[in-house]
Amino acid sequence: MERRNFKPGTMIYPLPALMVSCGEDEKEYNILTASWVGTLCSEPPMCYVSIRPNRHSHKIISKTKAFVLNLTTEFLAKQTDWCGVKSGRDYNKFKEMKLTYQKAEKVLAPIILESPLNIECQVVDIKELGSHDMFIAKVVNISCDPKYINKETDSFELEKAGLLAYSHGKYYALGKQIGFFGYSVQKNKKKK
């Protein structure tokens, strides 16, 4: 079968569409939309966000060494996109998008209360990579909207939040579940 080749690029899709919040106080609070984010390690829990050096949030996070990854939903699609195309140098994004901030529990940054899950991150290293700098961080706290907690099992049901994904310039709602971790090797426990 013939394949078509392209120049090297960033084609690992889909990605989460997140709103990254930062800033030491209300005057400085800002939101950056990012998809260049991910998990680095589970013990200790670590993640990253990659940001272009000319972005307003880059300067803030470099100074405070903190940010919050706020998961987004179908309900937040417009706000997520707007915060990605407008600059915090020119707009108060919380005010313009009618988003509610609250001081994070452990870091110098706000959380976005409309987000179902907020991941508070403390920067431990900054890697200059080229077009983007990677902010490597320890996860120091997670807060969530209690409406996604199953009271019977005390588990977080993130799948009910209607999470937003980004793929090659477009936003998508996540679809139906087709399996779970380990389902391909789980033995059938029914008696014959």
Backbone as CSV, one residue per row, in Angstrom:
resi,resn,N_x,N_y,N_z,CA_x,CA_y,CA_z,C_x,C_y,C_z
1,MET,0.839,-1.172,0.000,0.000,0.000,0.000,0.891,1.245,0.000
2,GLU,0.599,2.166,-0.858,1.386,3.391,-0.953,0.980,4.374,0.139
3,ARG,1.979,5.017,0.707,1.761,6.019,1.757,2.232,7.371,1.244
4,ARG,1.676,8.434,1.783,2.117,9.772,1.430,2.921,10.346,2.584
5,ASN,4.058,10.946,2.305,4.921,11.512,3.331,4.793,13.026,3.377
6,PHE,4.939,13.571,4.581,4.909,15.006,4.812,6.197,15.403,5.519
7,LYS,6.486,16.687,5.525,7.640,17.161,6.291,7.370,16.888,7.775
8,PRO,8.410,16.726,8.585,8.208,16.471,10.014,7.382,17.587,10.655
9,GLY,6.497,17.205,11.540,5.638,18.169,12.216,5.008,17.560,13.452
10,THR,4.164,18.325,14.093,3.500,17.881,15.331,2.104,17.379,14.981
11,MET,1.993,16.111,14.740,0.720,15.525,14.303,0.204,14.478,15.297
12,ILE,0.537,14.617,16.554,0.031,13.684,17.559,-1.311,14.229,18.045
13,TYR,-2.387,13.721,17.495,-3.730,14.191,17.818,-4.620,13.016,18.172
14,PRO,-5.706,13.214,18.896,-6.167,14.454,19.525,-5.373,14.763,20.790
15,LEU,-5.509,15.990,21.215,-4.878,16.487,22.434,-5.945,17.138,23.299
16,PRO,-5.675,17.272,24.600,-6.639,18.029,25.408,-6.574,19.505,25.032
17,ALA,-7.691,20.166,25.096,-7.723,21.632,24.942,-7.906,22.174,26.348
18,LEU,-6.851,22.753,26.897,-6.876,23.213,28.283,-6.773,24.720,28.369
19,MET,-7.325,25.261,29.431,-7.078,26.659,29.760,-6.060,26.653,30.903
20,VAL,-4.922,27.279,30.655,-3.850,27.362,31.644,-3.972,28.722,32.320
21,SER,-4.164,28.717,33.619,-4.286,29.980,34.346,-2.998,30.247,35.110
22,CYS,-2.683,31.539,35.226,-1.447,31.921,35.894,-1.596,33.334,36.455
23,GLY,-0.644,33.718,37.278,-0.625,35.058,37.841,-0.639,35.045,39.353
24,GLU,0.064,36.034,39.911,0.210,36.102,41.368,-0.981,36.745,42.065
25,ASP,-1.636,37.691,41.391,-2.774,38.370,42.001,-3.774,38.755,40.921
26,GLU,-4.907,39.321,41.343,-6.000,39.644,40.420,-5.571,40.540,39.269
27,LYS,-4.640,41.450,39.509,-4.179,42.347,38.440,-3.388,41.591,37.373
28,GLU,-2.768,40.504,37.760,-1.894,39.761,36.855,-2.556,38.498,36.287
29,TYR,-3.660,38.050,36.870,-4.279,36.790,36.446,-4.478,36.761,34.932
30,ASN,-4.161,35.620,34.336,-4.299,35.450,32.895,-4.669,34.008,32.579
31,ILE,-5.186,33.825,31.380,-5.551,32.490,30.879,-4.929,32.317,29.502
32,LEU,-4.286,31.192,29.300,-3.707,30.812,28.018,-4.330,29.490,27.604
33,THR,-4.803,29.391,26.373,-5.286,28.108,25.881,-4.090,27.338,25.350
34,ALA,-3.977,26.068,25.726,-2.836,25.257,25.296,-3.267,23.822,25.042
35,SER,-2.626,23.233,24.048,-2.780,21.806,23.802,-1.446,21.080,23.900
36,TRP,-0.355,21.834,23.920,0.954,21.205,24.087,1.160,20.974,25.573
37,VAL,0.435,20.006,26.116,0.475,19.650,27.537,0.508,18.134,27.655
38,GLY,0.963,17.666,28.789,0.939,16.219,28.968,1.493,15.770,30.300
39,THR,1.376,14.469,30.508,1.877,13.806,31.701,3.329,13.419,31.468
40,LEU,4.161,13.616,32.471,5.566,13.222,32.393,5.896,12.045,33.300
41,CYS,5.240,11.981,34.451,5.597,10.981,35.457,4.413,10.810,36.406
42,SER,4.239,9.588,36.926,3.152,9.399,37.884,3.633,9.398,39.332
43,GLU,4.902,9.092,39.577,5.416,9.132,40.942,6.812,9.731,40.945
44,PRO,7.009,10.982,41.291,5.984,11.927,41.711,5.143,12.382,40.515
45,PRO,3.907,12.808,40.758,3.079,13.257,39.642,3.667,14.533,39.023
46,MET,3.943,14.452,37.715,4.538,15.591,37.008,3.896,15.741,35.647
47,CYS,3.843,16.984,35.168,3.289,17.269,33.857,4.048,18.440,33.256
48,TYR,3.608,18.857,32.079,4.270,19.983,31.429,3.272,20.774,30.607
49,VAL,3.661,21.999,30.296,2.986,22.812,29.292,4.095,23.480,28.492
50,SER,3.950,23.520,27.178,4.917,24.191,26.319,4.296,25.485,25.797
51,ILE,5.036,26.589,25.950,4.521,27.925,25.620,5.572,28.691,24.821
52,ARG,5.114,29.399,23.799,6.021,30.253,23.023,6.532,31.387,23.921
53,PRO,7.821,31.714,23.825,8.382,32.784,24.675,7.740,34.157,24.491
54,ASN,7.132,34.430,23.334,6.522,35.746,23.134,5.122,35.854,23.730
55,ARG,4.584,34.787,24.275,3.254,34.824,24.883,3.295,35.534,26.234
56,HIS,2.226,36.247,26.518,2.112,37.002,27.774,2.248,36.078,28.992
57,SER,1.643,34.907,28.938,1.683,33.972,30.070,3.078,33.427,30.325
58,HIS,3.914,33.351,29.290,5.286,32.834,29.449,6.035,33.649,30.499
59,LYS,5.939,34.966,30.401,6.626,35.852,31.340,6.082,35.659,32.764
60,ILE,4.778,35.536,32.874,4.153,35.379,34.201,4.580,34.068,34.848
61,ILE,4.495,32.977,34.107,4.850,31.658,34.664,6.344,31.580,34.962
62,SER,7.176,32.198,34.131,8.623,32.223,34.403,8.911,32.905,35.736
63,LYS,8.134,33.932,36.057,8.332,34.685,37.299,7.762,33.941,38.511
64,THR,6.510,33.473,38.410,5.844,32.864,39.570,6.196,31.400,39.763
65,LYS,6.685,30.754,38.703,7.014,29.316,38.720,5.784,28.475,39.084
66,ALA,4.614,28.906,38.577,3.378,28.183,38.880,2.349,28.395,37.779
67,PHE,1.491,27.392,37.608,0.354,27.492,36.699,-0.672,26.449,37.100
68,VAL,-1.888,26.595,36.563,-2.951,25.612,36.799,-3.457,25.148,35.439
69,LEU,-3.533,23.838,35.260,-4.148,23.250,34.072,-5.620,23.044,34.386
70,ASN,-6.491,23.738,33.662,-7.933,23.656,33.880,-8.545,22.889,32.711
71,LEU,-9.083,21.700,32.974,-9.705,20.939,31.904,-10.917,21.684,31.379
72,THR,-11.188,21.523,30.096,-12.288,22.239,29.472,-13.361,21.264,28.997
73,THR,-14.528,21.823,28.741,-15.694,21.027,28.371,-16.373,21.627,27.138
74,GLU,-17.352,20.906,26.627,-18.150,21.431,25.514,-18.745,22.797,25.890
75,PHE,-19.188,22.925,27.130,-19.771,24.166,27.636,-18.766,25.320,27.582
76,LEU,-17.470,24.997,27.715,-16.419,26.017,27.747,-15.701,26.181,26.406
77,ALA,-16.231,25.617,25.334,-15.541,25.645,24.034,-15.282,27.073,23.560
78,LYS,-16.281,27.941,23.628,-16.108,29.318,23.158,-15.052,30.045,23.985
79,GLN,-15.117,29.908,25.302,-14.149,30.557,26.178,-12.737,30.025,25.925
80,THR,-12.647,28.724,25.715,-11.342,28.103,25.458,-10.727,28.674,24.191
81,ASP,-11.512,28.753,23.133,-11.000,29.285,21.872,-10.636,30.762,22.012
82,TRP,-11.525,31.562,22.588,-11.298,33.006,22.716,-10.019,33.289,23.499
83,CYS,-9.813,32.544,24.584,-8.608,32.756,25.404,-7.340,32.345,24.668
84,GLY,-7.488,31.583,23.600,-6.336,31.183,22.797,-5.991,32.162,21.689
85,VAL,-6.945,32.976,21.286,-6.679,33.910,20.180,-6.519,35.362,20.631
86,LYS,-6.891,35.666,21.840,-6.745,37.020,22.383,-5.612,37.035,23.405
87,SER,-4.935,38.158,23.530,-3.792,38.265,24.434,-4.191,38.886,25.767
88,GLY,-3.625,38.354,26.824,-3.799,38.922,28.156,-3.143,40.282,28.303
89,ARG,-2.299,40.654,27.354,-1.735,42.016,27.365,-2.834,43.044,27.094
90,ASP,-3.849,42.622,26.319,-4.898,43.530,25.863,-6.243,43.338,26.560
91,TYR,-6.464,42.185,27.166,-7.779,41.866,27.737,-7.639,41.203,29.104
92,ASN,-8.629,41.444,29.954,-8.792,40.672,31.178,-9.676,39.493,30.769
93,LYS,-9.075,38.342,30.559,-9.799,37.203,29.994,-10.876,36.668,30.941
94,PHE,-10.642,36.710,32.239,-11.676,36.277,33.184,-12.921,37.144,33.026
95,LYS,-12.704,38.450,32.963,-13.830,39.379,32.847,-14.524,39.237,31.496
96,GLU,-13.754,39.236,30.426,-14.319,39.171,29.074,-15.132,37.898,28.839
97,MET,-14.680,36.780,29.378,-15.345,35.494,29.159,-16.259,35.090,30.310
98,LYS,-16.407,36.002,31.279,-17.283,35.753,32.433,-16.925,34.439,33.137
99,LEU,-15.618,34.237,33.328,-15.125,33.076,34.054,-14.819,33.481,35.494
100,THR,-14.979,32.546,36.401,-14.804,32.814,37.822,-13.466,32.271,38.294
101,TYR,-12.674,33.118,38.901,-11.392,32.658,39.436,-11.471,32.511,40.941
102,GLN,-10.581,31.677,41.429,-10.392,31.505,42.870,-8.913,31.221,43.066
103,LYS,-8.334,31.779,44.101,-6.920,31.527,44.370,-6.703,30.032,44.545
104,ALA,-5.675,29.525,43.904,-5.344,28.104,44.036,-4.942,27.796,45.471
105,GLU,-5.090,26.553,45.838,-4.789,26.104,47.200,-3.290,26.127,47.502
106,LYS,-2.454,25.721,46.528,-1.023,25.505,46.806,-0.056,26.337,45.969
107,VAL,-0.507,26.969,44.889,0.421,27.700,44.015,-0.036,29.141,43.797
108,LEU,0.885,29.965,43.300,0.589,31.360,42.980,-0.064,31.432,41.604
109,ALA,-1.318,31.085,41.547,-2.102,31.107,40.303,-3.561,30.902,40.679
110,PRO,-4.474,31.343,39.824,-5.898,31.093,40.095,-6.367,29.793,39.447
111,ILE,-7.447,29.240,39.976,-8.140,28.144,39.293,-9.367,28.754,38.609
112,ILE,-9.872,28.067,37.604,-11.098,28.480,36.922,-12.218,27.598,37.455
113,LEU,-13.156,28.200,38.184,-14.204,27.423,38.853,-15.141,26.713,37.883
114,GLU,-15.304,27.208,36.663,-16.177,26.537,35.693,-15.559,25.252,35.149
115,SER,-14.286,25.050,35.358,-13.598,23.839,34.915,-13.952,22.672,35.837
116,PRO,-14.149,21.463,35.281,-14.461,20.320,36.139,-13.277,19.858,36.982
117,LEU,-12.048,20.156,36.521,-10.854,19.687,37.222,-9.737,20.700,37.048
118,ASN,-9.075,21.034,38.162,-7.970,21.999,38.160,-6.727,21.296,38.700
119,ILE,-5.641,21.348,37.933,-4.388,20.685,38.311,-3.363,21.768,38.623
120,GLU,-3.037,21.922,39.902,-2.096,22.953,40.338,-0.667,22.447,40.156
121,CYS,0.160,23.258,39.493,1.501,22.835,39.106,2.565,23.812,39.576
122,GLN,3.632,23.271,40.153,4.789,24.060,40.590,5.949,23.754,39.651
123,VAL,6.437,24.765,38.958,7.494,24.584,37.960,8.801,24.178,38.634
124,VAL,9.428,23.121,38.099,10.722,22.675,38.605,11.841,22.893,37.589
125,ASP,11.477,23.087,36.321,12.490,23.302,35.289,11.830,23.907,34.052
126,ILE,12.611,24.666,33.310,12.155,25.230,32.043,13.167,24.836,30.979
127,LYS,12.712,24.134,29.956,13.585,23.679,28.865,13.302,24.508,27.620
128,GLU,14.329,25.162,27.102,14.201,25.889,25.852,14.336,24.878,24.720
129,LEU,13.295,24.750,23.898,13.271,23.695,22.887,13.328,24.214,21.456
130,GLY,13.049,25.459,21.238,12.949,26.009,19.882,11.815,27.005,19.862
131,SER,10.737,26.682,19.143,9.594,27.596,19.077,8.881,27.724,20.418
132,HIS,9.003,26.715,21.282,8.338,26.704,22.582,9.349,26.397,23.680
133,ASP,9.036,26.878,24.880,9.761,26.466,26.086,8.839,25.536,26.859
134,MET,9.411,24.449,27.370,8.629,23.479,28.139,8.776,23.775,29.631
135,PHE,7.633,24.026,30.284,7.592,24.237,31.725,7.279,22.889,32.366
136,ILE,8.283,22.293,32.987,8.137,20.988,33.651,7.740,21.268,35.095
137,ALA,6.699,20.574,35.559,6.155,20.909,36.875,5.717,19.684,37.668
138,LYS,5.769,19.837,38.980,5.194,18.845,39.888,3.732,19.213,40.108
139,VAL,2.885,18.219,40.135,1.477,18.424,40.482,1.415,18.466,42.006
140,VAL,0.960,19.587,42.546,0.948,19.753,43.997,-0.457,19.731,44.593
141,ASN,-1.480,19.857,43.741,-2.856,19.773,44.230,-3.795,19.610,43.047
142,ILE,-4.885,18.922,43.295,-5.953,18.792,42.303,-7.254,19.140,42.996
143,SER,-8.034,20.001,42.365,-9.366,20.295,42.897,-10.379,19.972,41.806
144,CYS,-11.556,19.574,42.238,-12.570,19.195,41.260,-13.946,19.679,41.689
145,ASP,-14.815,19.771,40.697,-16.204,20.125,40.930,-16.878,18.897,41.561
146,PRO,-17.441,19.037,42.760,-18.029,17.884,43.445,-19.179,17.214,42.692
147,LYS,-19.775,17.900,41.706,-20.881,17.261,40.980,-20.416,16.068,40.146
148,TYR,-19.077,15.927,39.977,-18.551,14.775,39.232,-18.036,13.663,40.150
149,ILE,-18.310,13.784,41.444,-17.922,12.739,42.389,-19.115,11.809,42.616
150,ASN,-18.896,10.533,42.388,-19.914,9.528,42.675,-19.886,9.298,44.177
151,LYS,-20.961,9.675,44.860,-21.001,9.597,46.319,-20.983,8.163,46.827
152,GLU,-21.502,7.234,46.054,-21.530,5.830,46.484,-20.148,5.195,46.431
153,THR,-19.374,5.488,45.382,-18.059,4.868,45.220,-16.913,5.810,45.574
154,ASP,-17.227,7.092,45.840,-16.239,8.128,46.115,-15.204,8.213,44.991
155,SER,-15.672,8.041,43.754,-14.775,8.112,42.602,-15.141,9.307,41.734
156,PHE,-14.142,9.794,41.019,-14.321,10.944,40.144,-14.772,10.443,38.778
157,GLU,-15.904,10.923,38.298,-16.465,10.479,37.025,-16.273,11.568,35.967
158,LEU,-15.027,11.732,35.566,-14.648,12.778,34.624,-15.332,12.619,33.270
159,GLU,-15.665,11.392,32.900,-16.309,11.149,31.603,-17.665,11.853,31.487
160,LYS,-18.266,12.223,32.603,-19.566,12.903,32.590,-19.436,14.410,32.354
161,ALA,-18.206,14.917,32.301,-17.989,16.355,32.182,-18.121,16.879,30.752
162,GLY,-18.105,16.001,29.753,-18.173,16.466,28.364,-16.884,17.152,27.938
163,LEU,-15.761,16.483,28.171,-14.449,17.084,27.917,-14.240,17.457,26.461
164,LEU,-13.395,18.465,26.272,-13.087,19.010,24.958,-11.713,18.509,24.514
165,ALA,-11.585,18.178,23.229,-10.302,17.769,22.655,-9.994,18.669,21.464
166,TYR,-8.714,18.721,21.102,-8.239,19.537,19.989,-7.555,18.610,18.996
167,SER,-7.892,18.760,17.723,-7.253,17.950,16.687,-7.083,18.766,15.421
168,HIS,-5.830,19.072,15.123,-5.442,19.716,13.865,-6.268,20.970,13.558
169,GLY,-6.352,21.861,14.572,-7.025,23.137,14.387,-8.511,23.145,14.678
170,LYS,-9.050,22.043,15.158,-10.490,21.973,15.434,-10.726,21.403,16.833
171,TYR,-11.873,21.794,17.420,-12.277,21.291,18.735,-13.319,20.193,18.558
172,TYR,-13.241,19.174,19.433,-14.175,18.051,19.379,-14.629,17.672,20.788
173,ALA,-15.859,17.221,20.873,-16.348,16.621,22.112,-15.877,15.174,22.106
174,LEU,-15.504,14.675,23.271,-15.082,13.273,23.334,-16.285,12.370,23.138
175,GLY,-16.070,11.253,22.491,-17.162,10.353,22.129,-17.455,9.287,23.155
176,LYS,-18.052,8.225,22.676,-18.491,7.149,23.560,-17.325,6.276,23.998
177,GLN,-17.483,5.630,25.143,-16.477,4.713,25.663,-16.495,3.444,24.835
178,ILE,-15.303,2.957,24.465,-15.219,1.705,23.701,-14.450,0.618,24.446
179,GLY,-13.946,0.921,25.609,-13.210,-0.055,26.408,-12.708,0.596,27.674
180,PHE,-11.839,-0.098,28.378,-11.218,0.414,29.592,-9.850,-0.234,29.710
181,PHE,-8.981,0.344,30.542,-7.628,-0.182,30.678,-7.663,-1.653,31.072
182,GLY,-7.087,-2.499,30.254,-6.997,-3.928,30.520,-8.124,-4.766,29.955
183,TYR,-9.117,-4.138,29.302,-10.259,-4.910,28.811,-9.864,-5.932,27.754
184,SER,-8.804,-5.682,27.019,-8.409,-6.598,25.937,-7.833,-7.912,26.452
185,VAL,-7.409,-7.946,27.695,-6.822,-9.174,28.241,-7.625,-9.744,29.408
186,GLN,-8.711,-9.081,29.754,-9.520,-9.553,30.878,-10.185,-10.868,30.493
187,LYS,-10.112,-11.856,31.394,-10.721,-13.144,31.135,-12.212,-13.093,31.401
188,ASN,-12.943,-13.800,30.576,-14.387,-13.902,30.754,-14.646,-14.695,32.022
189,LYS,-15.342,-14.118,32.978,-15.570,-14.767,34.271,-16.913,-15.474,34.346
190,LYS,-17.637,-15.496,33.221,-18.922,-16.204,33.230,-18.696,-17.704,33.275
191,LYS,-19.531,-18.373,34.030,-19.465,-19.849,34.081,-20.218,-20.404,32.891
192,LYS,-19.661,-21.448,32.312,-20.308,-22.088,31.164,-21.186,-23.232,31.597
